[in-house]
């Protein structure tokens, strides 16, 4: 019985702080949206940059490295090039998710909000 009362008191405290929590999370959202992370595949042949909005900002190619890996006239090498681009994008998005999750965990800690392990991953 007392545990449920404590839980209700905790919830009331969170509701009271809701404007402060919302303002902090908006600030974190704006800050993280400006950050970028990058990942490469093929030894740097393909580099993808993702931002805090979990979007690919740009993709670049080191043409000399890429030319050494693929033969543009070979169909299977076209598939390799596509795999390199896909891999770089996915790796960059994974890094961006880690970055956003870290920023949210830090903000929750600053606000005194307990976040169970693994809870943020489902939100991203």
Secondary structure, 3 states (H helix, E strand, C coil): CHHHHHHHHHHHHHHHCHHHHHHHHHHHHHHHHHCEEEEEEHHHCEEEEEECCCCEEEEEECHHHHHHHCCCCCHHHHHHHHHHHHHHHHHHHHHHHHHHHHHHHHHHHHHCCCCCCCCCCCCC
